[in-house]
Each structure stands twice: as structure tokens, then as C-alpha cells.
């Protein structure tokens, strides 16, 4: 986080920085006990990565790393193609030394918090009578004290560990022992084993020693006995000069320290400075590029009652002042990343080390001169999976594709847009889903696709990699749908963009918007709100779960939903995209000559959509789409609220809107739920043309 913030304040001309993270938020472990004890809200202990990256000009990619290819300089993933890099910095943290057979590890915090909430619910329902905390270091002690503050006094709490606060002084251990006893927390001075200590109704939390993820050592980096990356004083890997590491994942040669956040915080500025230099081809010399870990630091242990224990070397103290100081320090630390100042306008002056990567001409050609060069394009196409189908006789590599018609009529559709997210692979997937939806909305099977990709001007090898990532994303969706990519075109542009032309084959009469009948039930297969959530992310105003939920919704195919709708007698069909739900409902009404009664409460909304809409976040098409609301009679209980506004929110890769016979509707919705469309719902009925209303 300090590196990202530093690069926002000190941008590097000519260098693209990417942050890869599984979550859109980073939890600050120093505030976790306070959050469990009710001293902080969950949002207060999380750094919001999307706003921070957006303001710092850093590309955010939400993905889970599975390994490194250090021969070809690539980050590896299980579910997507590798990502190229020139300089790599690891801060992937650590995991418990032993995976617990029983209970939950406190790290990663993103998985621990839901488990904690489940324990609270079980206790409230009378189903939990005892918890055990394994690990008697500062983290285990704070978790035990926070648990006592959050749980009823009759819940038994045990803290297991061979030594209490082994990295602290005797004075600190004595003070903490008294506090534990006073709060009826039993300290068991031995290692926990489920066979000897576990009870059927126990909930066990593990705060034990940690080790590095296995893929770090498997990558070939020089590591210590626990798999942590061995780094020198510049925080650079001793085996790979273009790899850096900091935080828990780093083992500092000749200055080994406990795994504590205070060292990572101190290392942040040095790491940022060094990454900036190396990325520009510059050397590292002098004391400002060397990290020296302090030998002693102030430890503050939150007692979860408005007091804290402070220890420094052999000294220890317990008072309210120390809690006041800890709270002040933690809040100030989080404010640096969540309360973002205005960043300076970047000054574009590329370092000498990057001059060779600059384009040859400052004035770029238009027309066919803007095409991506033949050799990089050839390499990209060679890296993609082979595209084959029995009906494709000529595909990629020829001037035009040749396809044999499979039926008496062929459907054609084209759709595309500029990238709305940083991740080119995921953008390619979303664009492919979105483009296939027009064919699915006609109850047809897509058969082939052509792609038009624009890529922003970068170093040639980066253009090649960007094209590969976006096409890999698109092809991964197309291949799943048995739709070969048979050709296309690529060009330089102002920003990344994709358009797909898709052909389709209808097995019978294509479904249209005008075949609905009075009495039919309207079924919507996906939740609404992608436009609002994408706009919030672009403005740096994302909420906890909204962005991730929007990506997951846009990355879900409508093919399975179409199959279920066909099984339940669907009579009219369309997909919900740029005109919003009301706009597409109005199209169906005009084509069918019918009216509608929509139930606002039945329409599923993505998480945090209402919050964002209430704050005034709107997608760019909202204003024109909102004119459709005037066509409806609004029930007095709904009025103009945030949920109503979402009905005209433009959707990307939205769900299908179907008119289904009333006697099939309930079974159809249940089948959609079983098939993985949990937001599918019957949202209204088609009626006489003189009735067009929205009710609560």
C-alpha cells in the first residue's frame, strides 16, 4: 500500500504498475481485535484498493497467484494465462505453519471474518459454549481479549501456547497474565491437540507460527527454512535481482526479526524508492536505498476494554493512555490510504533507461498504418488455443473466414466497448459474454466470432502482451460456448477496446421481443447494478463487495439460463444491456402491444448498489435512460428512491428478460436457482396495454 501511495505522489513516466490482489480491500491486522470487540466497524480496518490504485495510476488486477515463471518473467495463475513483468515485488504475506484439521486460521483475515460472524450467530442461538485460541503470542492474546469483550461471560475461552508472549519481556507477560485471569480467560501452557483438548462444541481459532505459501519456494527463489524469500538490505532477492519482497514473506538476511507489521511499515518507503529506480533501469546505491530493521520497537496490546499494555524492551505498562495512543496511531495509518489527497499532475519525462522502449514516431499513423505489426500479432495468435469447428473451412490466417451455413437462416450481431476495468483478461471475458448475449436473446446458438481489438500505444512487447491477455479472455469464453474465433482485426487506439461480431444458428423460429402474451410472467435472470458499481469504481467510491459482485455477474454466461427458459415455454426474450431494465421492458411492450405491472421489491440488486445510487453515483447513460420512468405509473410507496433509479441503470453483460407462461413461471425460477442463477426472479406480469405500473 505504501508503494502504491508513493507511486501516486511520485509517478514514473513510461512505466506501467500493476497490483495483483485476491481482494478489493486489504485488511489491517492491527485493528482486527478492535473490530471483533466492537471498537471499529469492518470498513475502518480495511484499505480500499480500487480508489487507491485509481488515484495512483496503478492497474488493479483481482486474481489469485499460483506460481512464478522466473525464466520467462511471468506471474502464474490457475484460471487464466500468465502475466508478464519486468520487475516483481512480493508482499503476499504468510499462512499457518500447519493447516488446522479443526477450526479456522486467523489469516487470511478475509476468510476469518465470515467464520467469526458464524460463531457469533451460533452463540446467540445457544449452540456454542466454548472457544479455543491456539497461539499465545500477541495476536492470540489480543484475539482472546477481543473474544471476551464480544461474547457472553458464560462462554468459556481458552488460550493455548507453550509460552505466553515469547517475544516480550517478563514484565509484559506478568501484566498480561493478570489481565487474562481477571477476564476469566484460561491460559493453557501447552500445545493444542484436537485429540487431547478438542470438544465437539468447541470453536478453534489458530494464531500460530506462519510459513510462506508453497508456490514461493517452488518458483526457484532463494528461501529460508520456512519458505520466506531471502532478501538483502535493498529488499531484493539474493537469487533474482529483478524480484523484491517485503513484509511477512521476506526473510531479512543478517537482520532477522519476528513477523510483525511494524517492520513492513518501516520497509515501505525504501521498497517504493527502490522499485521506482529499478523499473527505470537505474542503480541502487547509498543509505536511502538500504533498509535497516529496528532492533526494538514499542508493542501495544489491545485489551479490548479501553486499555492497552505497552512494552518496550524490558519495560511494560498497562493503562488507558496506551489504548488512546494505539487507536490514534492506527487511525492515522489508515487515513493515509483511505482519505486520499489530490495527486499532482504527472510530469512526463522518461528516464534514459527507458528511452529505447519509446515508439519511433511521436505522430502515429491512422488507417491501416495503425495496425499492430504482423510478427507480434502472429505470436499472439500462436499462443491462443486452436480454433476449430466442422463448419469452419477457412478461419484465422486468411483474408476472410469461410463458414458453411448450418440452417436456412443465420443471425448476425456486433457489440463492443472500451475497457471499463484494468484487467485486460477479465475485460476480454466480459466483452465476449456481452456479445454472445444478443444471439442467446434470440434463442439461438452462436457459431463463430470475429474480434476487433484496439490497444493503447505502448512498447511493442507490451502491446503484444496486452493483445494476448484480452484475446485470451475472449477466447476462454468463446471456447466454452463452442464458438470459434475465426478472424478479426487489431489496431492502435487511445485505450483498450474490444468489439465482437458474432454469427448464430437458429434451430427454429428465432424468439423476438414481440411474441409475449397477456398474462405472461416476466423473469429476470441476473441482478441489476453493474453500471452504478462500475461508475463507483471509476470514481474511486467502491464499497466492500460491490465491485467483486459486479465482475462475477458480468462474467456469468447466459447460455445455461437460455436452456432453462426454453424448457419452460419462454415466448419472448431479450437481454438487459445499455438501456437498462425499463428500457428493455418498454421495447418488449411496444413490440407485443401490452402493458406491465412490475414489482420493484422482486428485482434483485447487486450488493452496495443502493448505497452507491443514494450517494448520487450514476453511469453515463443514466440521464437519458431515466426518461423511461415517466412512462410508468409509480406506486406511492415506491416514489423516486435509489432502487427505482437502478431500474434504468445501463447493464454490461446483463441477464435475460423473458416472458414465460404463468403456469411455468415458478418452476422456471426454481430451475434457474438450481443452475447457478440465484438472483433470478419473477419481477412482474404482462397485462392490458392501458396499464403500465411499478408497484412496491
C-alpha positions in Angstrom: 0.0 0.0 0.0 2.9 2.3 0.7 4.4 1.6 -2.7 1.1 2.4 -4.4 0.7 5.6 -2.5 4.3 6.6 -3.1 3.9 6.0 -6.9 0.8 8.2 -6.9 2.8 11.0 -5.3 5.9 10.2 -7.5 4.6 8.7 -10.8 7.2 7.1 -13.0 6.9 8.2 -16.6 6.9 5.3 -19.1 6.3 2.6 -16.5 3.0 0.7 -16.0 2.5 -0.5 -12.5 0.0 -3.4 -11.7 -1.3 -4.5 -8.3 -2.5 -8.2 -8.2 -4.7 -9.0 -5.2 -7.3 -11.6 -4.4 -9.5 -9.0 -2.7 -10.5 -5.4 -3.5 -9.7 -4.5 0.1 -6.7 -5.1 2.3 -7.3 -5.8 6.0 -5.1 -4.1 8.6 -4.5 -6.8 11.2 -3.5 -4.2 13.8 -7.2 -3.2 14.1 -8.7 -6.7 13.8 -9.1 -7.2 17.6 -10.7 -3.8 18.0 -13.1 -4.7 15.2 -14.1 -8.0 16.9 -14.6 -6.2 20.2 -16.8 -3.6 18.5 -14.4 -0.7 18.8 -14.2 -0.4 15.0 -16.5 -1.1 12.1 -15.2 -3.5 9.5 -14.8 -0.7 6.9 -12.5 1.1 9.3 -9.9 -1.7 9.3 -9.8 -2.2 5.5 -7.8 -0.3 2.9 -9.9 0.2 -0.2 -7.6 -0.8 -3.1 -9.6 0.4 -6.1 -9.7 4.1 -5.1 -6.1 4.0 -4.0 -5.0 2.4 -7.3 -7.2 4.7 -9.4 -5.7 7.8 -7.8 -2.2 6.5 -8.0 -2.5 5.4 -11.7 -1.9 1.8 -10.8 -3.6 -1.0 -12.8 -5.6 -3.3 -10.4 -6.0 -7.0 -11.3 -8.1 -9.1 -9.0 -6.7 -12.7 -9.2 -5.1 -15.4 -7.1 -1.4 -16.1 -7.9 -0.4 -19.8 -8.1 3.2 -19.5 -9.0 6.1 -17.7 -10.8 7.9 -18.4 -14.1 11.2 -16.7 -13.4 12.8 -17.9 -16.6 10.2 -16.0 -18.7 9.3 -13.4 -16.1 5.7 -14.3 -15.7 3.2 -14.5 -12.8 1.2 -17.7 -13.0 -2.5 -18.3 -12.2 -4.7 -21.4 -12.1 -7.6 -20.0 -14.1 -6.1 -17.5 -16.5 -3.0 -17.0 -18.7 0.3 -15.8 -17.1 1.0 -12.1 -16.8 4.4 -10.7 -17.9 6.6 -8.4 -15.8 9.9 -6.7 -15.8 10.2 -6.1 -12.1 8.3 -8.0 -9.4 7.6 -7.2 -5.8 6.1 -9.8 -3.4 4.1 -8.9 -0.3 1.8 -12.0 -0.3 2.0 -12.5 3.5 2.1 -15.9 5.2 -0.1 -18.7 6.2 -0.3 -21.0 9.3 2.6 -23.5 9.6 0.1 -26.4 9.8 -3.2 -26.4 8.2 -5.7 -27.0 11.0 -7.9 -30.1 10.7 -10.3 -28.4 13.1 -11.2 -24.7 13.3 -10.2 -21.6 11.4 -6.9 -19.8 10.9 -7.0 -16.1 11.6 -5.0 -15.4 8.4 -6.1 -14.7 5.8 -8.4 -12.2 7.6 -10.9 -12.3 4.6 -11.7 -15.9 5.4 -11.6 -15.5 9.2 -14.1 -12.7 9.5 -17.1 -14.7 8.0 -16.2 -17.6 10.3 -16.2 -15.2 13.3 -19.6 -14.0 12.4 -20.8 -17.6 12.1 -19.5 -18.2 15.7 -21.4 -15.2 17.0 -24.6 -16.4 15.4 -24.2 -19.9 16.9 -23.6 -18.4 20.3 -26.7 -16.2 20.0 -28.7 -19.3 19.1 -27.3 -21.2 22.1 -25.2 -23.6 20.0 -21.7 -22.6 21.1 -20.4 -22.8 24.7 -16.6 -22.6 24.3 -13.8 -21.4 22.1 -10.1 -22.2 22.0 -7.4 -20.0 20.6 -4.2 -21.7 19.6 -1.1 -19.4 19.7 -0.2 -17.4 22.8 1.7 -14.6 21.1 0.5 -11.0 20.9 -2.0 -11.9 18.2 -3.5 -14.8 20.2 -3.7 -12.7 23.4 -5.5 -9.9 21.6 -7.9 -12.3 19.9 -8.7 -13.9 23.3 -9.3 -10.5 24.9 -11.4 -9.3 22.0 -13.4 -12.5 22.2 -14.2 -11.9 25.9 -15.4 -8.4 25.1 -17.6 -9.7 22.3 -19.0 -12.9 23.8 -21.2 -13.6 26.8 -19.4 -14.1 30.1 -20.6 -17.7 30.3 -18.7 -18.7 27.1 -15.5 -20.5 28.1 -12.3 -19.1 26.4 -9.0 -21.0 26.5 -5.7 -19.8 25.1 -3.1 -22.4 24.2 0.6 -22.0 23.8 3.9 -23.3 25.0 5.0 -19.8 26.1 2.9 -16.7 26.7 4.2 -13.7 24.7 7.6 -15.3 24.0 8.9 -12.2 22.1 8.0 -9.9 25.1 9.6 -9.1 28.4 8.9 -10.9 31.7 7.1 -7.7 33.0 4.8 -7.7 30.0 4.0 -11.4 30.5 3.1 -10.8 34.2 0.8 -8.0 33.4 -1.0 -9.9 30.6 -1.3 -13.0 32.8 -3.2 -10.9 35.4 -5.5 -9.4 32.8 -6.3 -12.9 31.3 -7.1 -14.2 34.8 -9.3 -11.2 35.6 -11.3 -11.7 32.4 -11.7 -15.4 33.0 -9.6 -16.5 30.1 -7.8 -19.7 30.9 -4.2 -19.9 29.6 -3.1 -23.5 29.0 0.7 -23.7 28.9 1.0 -26.5 26.3 0.5 -27.1 22.6 -3.1 -27.7 21.5 -4.1 -31.1 20.0 -7.6 -31.8 18.9 -7.4 -35.3 20.3 -6.4 -34.2 23.8 -8.2 -30.9 24.1 -10.9 -30.6 21.5 -14.5 -30.9 22.4 -17.4 -31.4 19.9 -18.9 -27.9 20.6 -15.5 -26.1 20.6 -14.7 -23.5 18.0 -10.9 -23.3 17.5 -9.1 -20.3 16.1 -5.4 -20.6 15.1 -2.9 -17.8 15.6 0.2 -19.8 15.3 3.6 -19.6 13.6 3.5 -19.0 9.9 5.2 -20.1 6.7 5.3 -18.9 3.2 2.8 -20.2 0.5 4.3 -23.2 -1.2 4.5 -21.6 -4.6 7.1 -19.1 -3.5 9.7 -21.8 -2.9 8.6 -23.8 -5.9 9.3 -20.8 -8.1 13.1 -21.2 -7.6 13.6 -18.1 -5.4 16.2 -18.5 -2.7 14.2 -19.0 0.5 14.8 -19.8 4.2 13.7 -23.0 6.0 10.1 -21.7 6.2 9.9 -20.7 2.5 10.3 -16.9 3.0 12.2 -15.0 0.3 15.8 -14.2 1.3 16.4 -10.5 0.6 19.4 -8.2 1.0 19.4 -4.7 2.5 17.8 -3.3 -0.7 14.9 -5.8 -0.1 16.0 -7.5 -3.3 16.0 -11.3 -3.7 19.5 -12.7 -3.3 18.9 -15.1 -6.2 16.9 -12.9 -8.7 17.8 -9.3 -8.9 14.5 -8.2 -10.5 12.4 -9.7 -7.7 11.8 -7.8 -4.4 10.0 -8.8 -1.2 8.8 -7.1 1.9 6.5 -7.8 4.9 5.9 -11.3 6.3 7.0 -13.0 3.0 10.6 -11.6 3.3 13.5 -13.0 5.3 15.9 -10.2 6.0 19.5 -11.5 5.8 21.6 -10.6 8.8 18.7 -8.8 10.5 16.1 -11.5 11.1 13.1 -10.2 13.0 9.7 -11.5 14.2 6.9 -11.5 11.7 5.4 -8.1 12.7 3.7 -5.4 10.7 5.9 -2.7 12.2 8.9 -3.8 10.1 6.8 -3.9 6.9 5.6 -0.3 7.6 9.2 0.9 8.0 10.3 -1.0 4.9 7.6 0.5 2.7 9.3 3.8 1.8 12.6 2.0 1.0 10.8 -0.6 -1.2 8.9 2.1 -3.1 12.0 4.1 -3.7 14.0 1.0 -4.9 11.2 -0.3 -7.2 10.9 3.1 -8.8 14.7 3.2 -9.5 15.0 -0.3 -10.8 11.9 0.0 -13.1 13.6 2.9 -14.8 16.9 1.0 -15.3 18.7 2.9 -12.6 21.0 1.6 -9.9 20.7 1.4 -6.1 23.4 2.9 -4.1 23.6 4.9 -0.9 21.9 4.5 2.5 18.5 5.7 1.4 18.1 2.5 -0.6 19.1 0.2 2.3 16.5 -1.0 4.8 17.7 -1.3 8.4 15.2 -3.0 10.7 15.0 -1.5 14.1 16.1 -3.8 17.0 13.5 -2.7 19.5 10.0 -1.2 19.0 7.0 -0.3 21.1 4.5 -3.1 21.4 0.8 -2.1 22.1 -1.6 -4.9 23.0 -5.3 -4.0 22.9 -7.1 -5.3 25.9 -10.5 -4.6 24.3 -11.8 -2.7 27.3 -10.4 0.8 26.6 -6.9 -0.1 27.9 -3.8 -1.5 26.4 -0.5 -3.0 27.6 2.7 -1.3 26.3 6.0 -3.0 26.3 9.4 -1.7 25.1 12.4 -3.8 25.8 12.2 -4.9 29.5 9.6 -2.2 30.4 5.9 -2.7 30.4 2.8 -0.6 31.4 -1.0 -1.0 31.4 -3.3 2.0 31.2 -5.9 3.8 29.2 -3.3 6.1 27.8 -1.7 3.3 25.8 -5.1 2.4 24.2 -5.6 6.1 23.3 -2.1 6.1 21.7 -2.7 2.8 19.8 -6.1 4.0 18.5 -4.6 7.3 17.4 -1.7 5.6 15.6 -3.9 3.0 13.8 -6.5 5.6 12.7 -3.8 7.9 11.3 -2.2 5.0 9.5 -5.5 4.0 7.8 -6.3 7.6 6.9 -3.1 7.8 4.8 -4.6 5.3 2.4 -8.4 5.9 2.6 -8.6 9.7 3.0 -6.8 10.4 -0.3 -5.4 13.9 -1.1 -5.3 15.3 -4.6 -2.4 13.8 -6.5 -0.1 16.1 -8.6 -0.4 16.1 -12.3 2.2 13.7 -13.7 5.3 15.1 -15.4 6.1 13.0 -18.4 9.9 12.7 -18.6 11.1 9.3 -19.4 14.4 8.1 -17.9 17.4 7.3 -20.1 17.0 3.6 -19.2 13.6 3.5 -20.9 14.4 5.6 -24.0 14.9 2.6 -26.2 11.3 1.4 -25.5 9.7 4.6 -26.8 7.8 4.5 -30.1 9.8 5.6 -33.2 7.4 8.3 -34.2 5.6 10.8 -32.0 2.9 11.2 -34.6 1.3 7.8 -35.2 -0.4 6.8 -38.5 -4.1 6.3 -38.9 -5.8 3.9 -41.3 -4.0 0.6 -41.9 -0.8 2.2 -40.6 -2.4 1.9 -37.2 -2.5 -1.9 -37.3 -0.5 -3.9 -34.8 2.6 -5.3 -36.5 2.5 -8.7 -38.2 5.1 -10.5 -36.2 3.7 -9.7 -32.7 0.2 -10.5 -34.0 1.4 -13.8 -35.3 3.0 -14.7 -31.9 -0.2 -13.8 -30.1 -2.4 -16.0 -32.3 0.1 -18.8 -32.0 -0.3 -18.7 -28.2 -4.1 -18.9 -28.3 -5.9 -22.3 -28.3 -6.5 -23.7 -31.7 -9.9 -22.6 -33.1 -11.7 -25.3 -34.9 -15.2 -26.3 -35.9 -16.6 -28.7 -38.6 -18.4 -25.9 -40.3 -15.4 -23.5 -40.5 -13.4 -24.3 -43.6 -11.2 -21.1 -43.5 -10.5 -19.2 -40.3 -7.7 -17.2 -38.7 -4.9 -16.6 -41.1 -6.9 -16.0 -44.3 -8.3 -12.7 -45.5 -11.8 -13.7 -44.7 -13.4 -16.6 -42.8 -15.4 -19.2 -44.7 -18.3 -20.8 -42.9 -20.8 -23.3 -44.1 -24.4 -22.4 -43.3 -26.0 -24.9 -40.8 -29.6 -23.8 -41.2 -31.9 -21.8 -43.5 -31.1 -18.6 -41.7 -28.0 -17.0 -40.0 -28.1 -14.5 -37.2 -25.6 -11.7 -37.1 -24.8 -9.3 -34.2 -22.0 -6.9 -33.3 -21.2 -5.4 -29.9 -18.3 -3.9 -28.1 -16.9 -1.1 -25.9 -13.8 0.4 -24.4 -12.4 -1.2 -21.3 -14.2 -0.4 -18.0 -11.8 -2.3 -15.8 -8.0 -2.5 -15.5 -7.7 -6.3 -16.0 -7.4 -7.0 -19.8 -8.1 -10.7 -19.5 -11.3 -10.2 -17.5 -12.3 -7.4 -19.8 -12.0 -9.9 -22.7 -14.2 -12.4 -21.0 -16.9 -9.8 -20.2 -16.8 -8.4 -23.7 -17.3 -12.0 -25.1 -20.2 -12.7 -22.7 -21.8 -9.4 -23.6 -21.5 -10.0 -27.4 -22.9 -13.6 -27.2 -25.9 -12.4 -25.3 -27.5 -10.9 -28.4 -27.6 -14.3 -30.0 -28.8 -16.0 -26.8 -31.6 -13.4 -26.6 -32.8 -14.7 -30.0 -32.9 -18.3 -28.5 -30.1 -19.2 -31.0 -26.7 -20.9 -30.8 -23.7 -18.7 -31.5 -21.5 -20.3 -34.1 -18.5 -18.1 -34.9 -17.0 -14.7 -33.9 -14.7 -12.0 -35.3 -12.8 -9.7 -33.0 -11.8 -6.1 -33.4 -9.3 -5.0 -30.7 -7.8 -1.6 -30.1 -4.7 -1.5 -27.9 -3.2 1.7 -26.5 0.3 2.7 -27.7 3.0 1.1 -25.6 6.3 -0.6 -26.0 5.9 -3.3 -28.7 6.3 -6.2 -26.3 3.7 -4.6 -24.0 1.2 -4.2 -26.9 1.8 -7.8 -27.8 1.1 -8.9 -24.2 -2.0 -6.7 -23.9 -3.4 -8.2 -27.1 -2.7 -11.7 -25.9 -4.4 -11.1 -22.5 -7.6 -9.6 -23.9 -7.9 -12.2 -26.7 -7.2 -15.0 -24.2 -10.1 -13.8 -22.1 -12.4 -13.6 -25.0 -11.4 -17.0 -26.4 -11.8 -18.6 -23.0 -15.5 -17.7 -23.1 -16.0 -18.4 -26.8 -14.4 -21.9 -26.5 -16.6 -22.8 -23.6 -19.6 -21.9 -25.7 -18.1 -23.9 -28.7 -17.8 -20.7 -30.7 -14.5 -20.5 -32.7 -12.8 -17.2 -33.2 -12.4 -17.2 -37.0 -10.6 -13.9 -37.5 -10.6 -10.2 -36.8 -8.6 -7.0 -36.8 -6.3 -5.2 -34.4 -5.2 -1.6 -34.2 -3.6 1.1 -32.0 -6.1 3.3 -30.2 -6.4 5.7 -27.4 -7.4 3.0 -25.0 -8.1 -0.7 -24.8 -11.4 -1.7 -26.6 -13.0 -4.9 -27.9 -15.8 -5.4 -30.4 -17.1 -8.9 -31.4 -19.2 -9.8 -34.5 -21.0 -13.0 -33.7 -22.9 -15.3 -36.1 -25.7 -17.5 -34.8 -27.7 -20.5 -35.9 -31.4 -20.7 -35.1 -32.8 -24.2 -34.9 -36.3 -22.9 -35.5 -38.1 -19.6 -35.4 -36.0 -17.0 -33.6 -37.5 -15.6 -30.4 -38.2 -11.9 -30.5 -39.4 -9.2 -28.1 -42.9 -9.1 -29.7 -44.1 -12.7 -29.0 -45.3 -12.1 -25.5 -48.9 -12.7 -24.4 -51.1 -11.0 -21.9 -50.8 -12.8 -18.5 -47.2 -13.9 -19.1 -44.8 -13.6 -16.2 -41.6 -11.6 -16.7 -38.5 -13.3 -15.4 -35.1 -11.6 -15.0 -32.1 -13.9 -14.6 -29.5 -11.6 -13.1 -29.3 -8.9 -10.5 -29.0 -5.2 -11.6 -26.5 -2.6 -10.9 -23.3 -3.2 -12.9 -23.4 0.4 -14.3 -23.6 2.0 -10.9 -20.9 -0.2 -9.5 -18.5 0.3 -12.4 -19.1 4.1 -12.2 -18.4 4.0 -8.5 -15.1 2.0 -9.1 -14.0 4.5 -11.7 -14.7 7.4 -9.3 -12.8 5.6 -6.5 -16.0 5.2 -4.5 -16.4 1.4 -4.4 -17.9 -0.4 -1.4 -17.0 -3.6 0.3 -18.5 -6.2 -2.0 -19.9 -4.3 -4.9 -17.1 -4.4 -7.5 -16.4 -8.1 -7.0 -20.1 -8.9 -7.3 -20.4 -6.8 -10.5 -17.4 -8.6 -12.1 -18.8 -12.1 -11.1 -22.2 -11.2 -12.5 -20.8 -9.9 -15.8 -18.6 -13.0 -16.1 -21.5 -15.4 -15.9 -22.8 -16.8 -19.2 -26.5 -16.7 -20.1 -26.3 -19.9 -22.1 -27.5 -22.1 -19.2 -30.3 -19.7 -18.4 -31.5 -19.8 -22.0 -31.7 -23.6 -21.9 -33.9 -23.5 -18.8 -36.1 -20.8 -20.2 -36.6 -22.8 -23.4 -37.6 -25.8 -21.3 -40.3 -23.7 -19.6 -42.0 -22.4 -22.7 -40.5 -18.9 -23.0 -42.4 -16.9 -25.5 -40.5 -13.6 -25.8 -36.9 -12.8 -24.9 -34.3 -10.0 -24.8 -31.1 -9.3 -22.9 -30.8 -6.3 -20.5 -27.9 -4.1 -21.5 -27.3 -0.4 -22.1 -30.9 0.9 -22.0 -31.5 -0.6 -18.5 -34.3 -2.9 -17.4 -37.1 -0.4 -18.0 -35.8 0.5 -21.5 -35.8 -3.2 -22.5 -39.1 -3.8 -20.9 -40.5 -0.9 -22.9 -39.1 -2.5 -26.1 -41.0 -5.7 -25.3 -44.2 -3.9 -24.5 -44.1 -1.9 -27.7 -43.4 -5.0 -29.8 -46.1 -7.0 -28.1 -48.7 -4.3 -27.7 -49.0 -5.0 -24.0 -48.7 -3.3 -20.6 -47.0 -4.4 -17.5 -47.1 -4.4 -13.7 -43.6 -4.5 -12.3 -42.8 -5.4 -8.6 -39.8 -3.3 -7.5 -39.2 -5.4 -4.4 -38.8 -8.5 -6.6 -35.9 -7.1 -8.7 -32.6 -8.4 -7.3 -29.9 -5.8 -6.9 -26.1 -6.4 -6.6 -24.5 -5.6 -3.2 -24.0 -2.0 -2.4 -25.9 -0.7 -5.4 -28.4 1.2 -3.4 -25.7 2.8 -1.2 -23.8 4.0 -4.3 -27.0 5.2 -6.0 -28.1 7.0 -2.9 -24.7 8.8 -2.9 -25.6 10.0 -6.4 -23.3 7.6 -8.4 -24.7 7.3 -11.9 -23.5 5.7 -15.1 -23.1 7.9 -18.2 -26.3 6.7 -19.8 -28.5 7.1 -16.7 -29.9 10.5 -17.6 -31.3 9.5 -21.0 -32.4 6.1 -19.7 -34.3 7.8 -16.8 -36.7 9.3 -19.2 -38.4 5.9 -19.4 -39.6 6.2 -15.8 -42.1 8.8 -17.0 -43.9 6.1 -19.0 -44.9 4.3 -15.8 -47.4 4.9 -13.0 -45.4 4.8 -9.8 -47.0 3.3 -6.7 -47.0 5.9 -3.9 -44.9 3.5 -1.7 -42.0 3.5 -4.0 -41.7 7.1 -5.1 -38.3 8.1 -6.6 -35.9 6.1 -4.4 -32.4 4.6 -5.2 -33.8 1.2 -6.0 -36.1 2.7 -8.6 -33.2 4.5 -10.2 -31.4 1.2 -10.6 -34.2 0.0 -13.0 -32.7 2.4 -15.6 -29.1 1.6 -14.8 -27.3 0.5 -18.0 -26.0 -3.0 -17.7 -22.9 -4.7 -19.2 -23.3 -8.4 -19.8 -26.7 -8.3 -18.1 -29.2 -11.0 -17.6 -32.0 -12.3 -19.9 -35.5 -10.8 -19.6 -38.1 -13.5 -20.5 -41.9 -13.7 -20.9 -42.9 -17.1 -19.6 -46.4 -18.7 -19.4 -47.8 -18.1 -15.8 -48.2 -21.8 -15.1 -44.5 -22.4 -15.8 -43.0 -19.4 -14.0 -42.5 -20.7 -10.5 -40.8 -23.9 -11.7 -38.7 -21.9 -14.1 -37.3 -19.6 -11.4 -36.6 -22.6 -9.2 -34.7 -24.3 -12.0 -32.7 -21.2 -12.6 -31.7 -21.0 -8.9 -30.5 -24.7 -9.1 -28.5 -23.9 -12.2 -26.5 -21.2 -10.6 -28.6 -18.1 -11.2 -29.5 -17.2 -7.6 -30.8 -13.7 -8.4 -33.3 -15.0 -11.0 -36.8 -13.8 -10.1 -40.3 -13.2 -11.4 -40.5 -9.5 -11.4 -44.0 -8.7 -12.9 -46.8 -9.7 -15.2 -47.8 -8.6 -18.7 -51.2 -7.1 -18.9 -53.6 -4.9 -20.9 -51.8 -2.1 -22.9 -53.5 0.7 -20.8 -51.7 -0.5 -17.7 -48.0 0.3 -17.1 -47.1 0.5 -13.5 -44.4 -0.1 -10.9 -45.6 -1.2 -7.5 -43.7 -1.8 -4.3 
